[in-house]
Amino acid sequence: MTYKIYLGGSLNGRNYDECKKERDYIIKRLSDAGIQVLDPLRGKSFRGQIIPVENTNNSYLTVPELIGRDKKDLQEADLLFIYTADKCTDGSWLEFGYMKYKLDKPVILFAKERKGKMSWSDTEANAVYDDLEEALTKIINYWSR
Protein backbone atom coordinates (compact mmCIF):
# COMPACT_ATOMS: atom_id res chain seq x y z
CA MET A 1 0.00 0.00 0.00
CA THR A 2 1.28 3.46 -0.89
CA TYR A 3 0.51 6.06 1.74
CA LYS A 4 -0.54 9.55 0.72
CA ILE A 5 0.42 12.71 2.54
CA TYR A 6 -1.21 16.07 1.91
CA LEU A 7 1.43 18.80 2.10
CA GLY A 8 -0.22 21.75 3.77
CA GLY A 9 1.40 25.07 4.34
CA SER A 10 0.95 28.77 3.85
CA LEU A 11 1.05 30.07 0.28
CA ASN A 12 -0.63 33.46 0.71
CA GLY A 13 1.71 36.42 0.61
CA ARG A 14 4.75 34.23 0.06
CA ASN A 15 7.22 34.14 -2.79
CA TYR A 16 6.30 31.42 -5.32
CA ASP A 17 9.91 30.33 -5.87
CA GLU A 18 10.47 30.00 -2.12
CA CYS A 19 7.29 27.91 -1.71
CA LYS A 20 8.20 25.74 -4.69
CA LYS A 21 11.75 25.15 -3.45
CA GLU A 22 10.56 24.14 0.04
CA ARG A 23 7.86 21.88 -1.32
CA ASP A 24 10.13 20.25 -3.91
CA TYR A 25 12.59 19.32 -1.15
CA ILE A 26 9.89 17.79 1.06
CA ILE A 27 8.24 16.02 -1.87
CA LYS A 28 11.57 14.50 -2.94
CA ARG A 29 12.35 13.26 0.56
CA LEU A 30 8.94 11.65 0.99
CA SER A 31 8.68 10.34 -2.59
CA ASP A 32 12.12 8.72 -2.31
CA ALA A 33 10.69 6.76 0.63
CA GLY A 34 7.73 5.57 -1.45
CA ILE A 35 5.19 8.03 -0.04
CA GLN A 36 2.88 9.82 -2.46
CA VAL A 37 2.58 13.55 -1.81
CA LEU A 38 -0.56 15.51 -2.65
CA ASP A 39 0.60 19.09 -3.16
CA PRO A 40 -1.96 21.90 -3.44
CA LEU A 41 0.68 24.00 -5.24
CA ARG A 42 0.54 21.64 -8.24
CA GLY A 43 -0.71 23.31 -11.38
CA LYS A 44 -0.02 26.73 -9.98
CA SER A 45 2.25 29.12 -11.78
CA PHE A 46 3.50 32.56 -10.89
CA ARG A 47 2.07 35.44 -12.89
CA GLY A 48 2.59 38.91 -11.49
CA GLN A 49 1.86 39.04 -7.77
CA ILE A 50 -0.71 36.24 -7.67
CA ILE A 51 -0.43 32.51 -7.95
CA PRO A 52 -3.31 31.37 -10.18
CA VAL A 53 -4.11 27.74 -10.80
CA GLU A 54 -4.52 26.43 -14.30
CA ASN A 55 -6.94 23.62 -14.93
CA THR A 56 -6.82 21.21 -17.82
CA ASN A 57 -8.66 23.69 -20.08
CA ASN A 58 -5.93 26.34 -19.68
CA SER A 59 -8.29 28.55 -17.74
CA TYR A 60 -8.14 29.34 -14.06
CA LEU A 61 -9.83 27.40 -11.30
CA THR A 62 -12.25 29.40 -9.21
CA VAL A 63 -11.76 29.60 -5.46
CA PRO A 64 -14.59 27.08 -4.83
CA GLU A 65 -12.97 24.73 -7.37
CA LEU A 66 -9.60 25.07 -5.61
CA ILE A 67 -11.17 24.36 -2.24
CA GLY A 68 -13.02 21.38 -3.68
CA ARG A 69 -9.79 19.99 -5.13
CA ASP A 70 -8.01 20.45 -1.80
CA LYS A 71 -10.84 18.77 0.13
CA LYS A 72 -10.78 15.83 -2.29
CA ASP A 73 -7.02 15.53 -1.78
CA LEU A 74 -7.47 15.63 2.01
CA GLN A 75 -10.08 12.86 1.76
CA GLU A 76 -7.60 10.72 -0.19
CA ALA A 77 -4.67 11.47 2.12
CA ASP A 78 -3.63 9.37 5.09
CA LEU A 79 -1.89 12.26 6.84
CA LEU A 80 -1.76 16.07 6.74
CA PHE A 81 1.71 17.58 7.18
CA ILE A 82 1.66 21.37 7.67
CA TYR A 83 5.23 22.50 7.21
CA THR A 84 4.62 26.20 7.88
CA ALA A 85 2.79 25.96 11.21
CA ASP A 86 4.67 28.99 12.51
CA LYS A 87 2.72 31.17 10.07
CA CYS A 88 -0.50 29.37 9.20
CA THR A 89 -3.19 31.01 7.13
CA ASP A 90 -6.92 30.47 7.34
CA GLY A 91 -6.59 27.79 4.66
CA SER A 92 -4.01 25.84 6.66
CA TRP A 93 -6.10 25.94 9.83
CA LEU A 94 -9.22 24.94 7.91
CA GLU A 95 -7.30 22.01 6.40
CA PHE A 96 -6.18 21.10 9.94
CA GLY A 97 -9.77 21.11 11.23
CA TYR A 98 -11.17 19.28 8.22
CA MET A 99 -8.53 16.55 8.40
CA LYS A 100 -8.50 16.14 12.19
CA TYR A 101 -12.16 16.58 13.12
CA LYS A 102 -14.18 15.84 9.97
CA LEU A 103 -12.05 13.03 8.53
CA ASP A 104 -10.52 11.82 11.83
CA LYS A 105 -7.05 11.53 10.31
CA PRO A 106 -3.67 12.52 11.78
CA VAL A 107 -2.07 15.95 11.48
CA ILE A 108 1.63 16.68 11.97
CA LEU A 109 3.03 20.20 12.27
CA PHE A 110 6.48 21.65 11.69
CA ALA A 111 6.63 24.76 13.89
CA LYS A 112 10.22 25.74 14.58
CA GLU A 113 9.43 28.96 16.43
CA ARG A 114 6.10 28.18 18.06
CA LYS A 115 6.38 24.60 19.31
CA GLY A 116 5.21 24.49 22.90
CA LYS A 117 3.62 27.95 22.63
CA MET A 118 0.47 27.00 20.71
CA SER A 119 -1.89 25.44 23.23
CA TRP A 120 -4.54 24.36 20.71
CA SER A 121 -2.29 23.03 18.01
CA ASP A 122 0.24 21.54 20.44
CA THR A 123 -2.61 19.66 22.08
CA GLU A 124 -4.65 18.73 19.02
CA ALA A 125 -1.94 17.88 16.47
CA ASN A 126 -0.76 14.29 16.55
CA ALA A 127 2.81 15.58 16.65
CA VAL A 128 4.61 18.94 16.51
CA TYR A 129 8.27 19.16 15.50
CA ASP A 130 10.66 22.09 15.65
CA ASP A 131 13.16 20.39 13.32
CA LEU A 132 12.13 19.69 9.71
CA GLU A 133 14.56 16.79 9.28
CA GLU A 134 13.29 15.12 12.43
CA ALA A 135 9.68 15.55 11.25
CA LEU A 136 10.45 14.08 7.82
CA THR A 137 12.41 11.18 9.33
CA LYS A 138 9.55 10.33 11.72
CA ILE A 139 7.01 10.54 8.87
CA ILE A 140 9.17 8.35 6.63
CA ASN A 141 9.86 5.81 9.36
CA TYR A 142 6.15 5.41 10.12
CA TRP A 143 4.41 6.00 6.78
CA SER A 144 6.76 4.24 4.39
CA ARG A 145 5.96 0.79 5.85
N, C-alpha and C positions, 0 to 999 in steps of 0.2 A: 504494500500500500504506500502510495506517495502522499505525504502530508502537505497541506497547503497552509501558507502563512500569509495573512493580509498585512502589508507593510503600511501602517498608518504613520502620519506625521504631518506637521504643519507645512503647507505650501503657500498660504496667503502672505503676501508682503515679502516673500523671500526670493532670492536670486535663483532663476531657473537652473543655471549651470551648477550652482552649489547644491541644490536639491538633487539634481540628476547625478552628480558625482557621489554624493552620500548614498543615494539609493542604489546606484550601480555597484558600489562596494559591498553593501549588505546583501544585495541580490546574488552577487557572485559567491560570497561566502556560503550563503544558504543553499544555493543551487548546486555548488560543488559537493555539498553533503547529501544531495538527492532530494532536497525540499523544494517544492514549487512555491514561488512567490507571486502573489497577486498584488500588483502595484498600481494604485490609482493614478499615478503619473503617466502610465502608458498611454500613448496616443496624443499626449499633450506636446505642444511645441511652443516655443517662445516667439511671440510677435509683439513688438512694442513693450509695453509695461504689463501686459496681461498674459496669462497662460491659458489659451483656449484649448479645447479638445476637439480633435477632428474625428468624425465618425466615418464609417465606410463609404459614405456618399460624398466625401470631401466637403461637408458642411460642418457646422459646429453643433455639438450637443448642447441642449438647453440645461439649465441648472437641475430641473427635475429629472432629466435623463441621466445626468451625471450621478445624482444621488441614487437613482434606481440602480445604476451599474455598480456603484459602490456597495449598496445593500445586498445585491446579488452576490458580489464577491465575498462579502462578510458571511453570507449564508453558506457559501461553499468552503470557506476557510475553516481550519481546525484551531487556529490561534490568531490573535491580533497582537502585533508587535508595534507599539508606538515608540519610534526612536527619537522623537523631539518632545518628550513629556515635560521638559523644562519650559517650553513655550507652546503649549497646546492652543489650538484655535477651537472655535465652536464645533467645527467638523470633526476634529479629533476626539473631543469629549463626547459628541453624539455617537461616533463610531464605538467608543469605549462602552457607553451605556447600552447601545444596541447589541453589541457582542456579548457583554457580560450579563445583562439582565433580560434581554429579549431572547437571545439565542442560547444563553447559559453555556458560553464557551470561554476559555481562558484568555486573559489579557496580560501582557508583559510590557513594562515600561522601561525605557532608558531615560533617566533623569539625573544627569551628572550633578547639577547644582541644587536640585530640590529634594533629593531622596531624604526621607526622614522628616521633611518639613511640610508634606502635603497629606494632612490627616485622612481625607477621603480617598485619594488615590493610593496612598501607602497601605491603607486598610483594605480597599476593595480590589486592587490589582492582585493577580496571582503571584507576581514577583515584580520588584523594582530594583534596577541595577544602576549604579553610578559609573560603571565601566562598560563601554560598548563591547569590547572583546570578551569580557566575562559573560555578558548577556548573550552574545552570539554563540559562544562555546556551550553555554547551558542549553540554549535552544537546539543547537545541533546535536548535542549529546542525548537529549530527550526525544526530539522530533524526527531524527533521521533513522530511527529503529525500523 
